[in-house]
């Protein structure tokens, strides 16, 4: 059943990549809810972080759904629409300068989250916006994003690393070769995540050269995937913990 389930996910990914009109879909990096309605990688990453942080900051569990929804929001360079928690998604995407790799105003997402938490007293909105910021931090865990290799979620421009990750959630925590820098401002983990990924794969310059499937992947390719999944889990955990602390969220007694 597990193999069948994985094949279904891959089929869904291909279907999501290409519309009848041939329209470009968002550059999904780690897959999100739009490209994987079963259990997206952005959900896995954010759930890991919540489960690690909630013992110290129980509030992150209270707002689990909002964090995960934000982390599944694709607000890069392509036009979007709609509103969530009072946030005009297209206006904010433009304001915070969404790019194919991530965004050019990661601090702006955090500033919006702080304003919602402290000034507006709207914790649902605050944690949703923090989730959007986490999405960008998580995306920097992907070699194509960290190295600014252009790609899209369609049949001809997808990134092979991301495609293989879609159907293989196998995070390894055996070689977490960085320590939490303990930033007081969580948006700083964006650049930290990018630098860590770049150090792991500085020569990732062509999205077509990586294997598409686990079965045909080399040992080094498999190792990169599982390490990048595990390391991105950790940086997401650290960023979420810093965010909760900076909000002034109540600590467990």
Buried (B, 14 or more C-beta within 10 A) or exposed (E): EEEEEBEEBBEBBBEBBBEEEEEBBBBBBBBBBBBBEEEBBBBBBBBBBBEBBBEEBBBBEBBBEBBBBBBBBBBBBBEBEEEBBEBBBBEBBBBBEBBBBBBEBBBBBBBBBBBBBEEEEBBBBBBBBBBBBBBBBBBBBBBBBBBEBEBBBBEEBBBBBBBBBBBBBEBBEEEBEBEBEEBEEBBBBBEBBBEBBBEBBEEBEEBEEBBBEBEEBEEEBBBBBBBBBBBBBBBBBBBBBBBBBBBEBEEEE
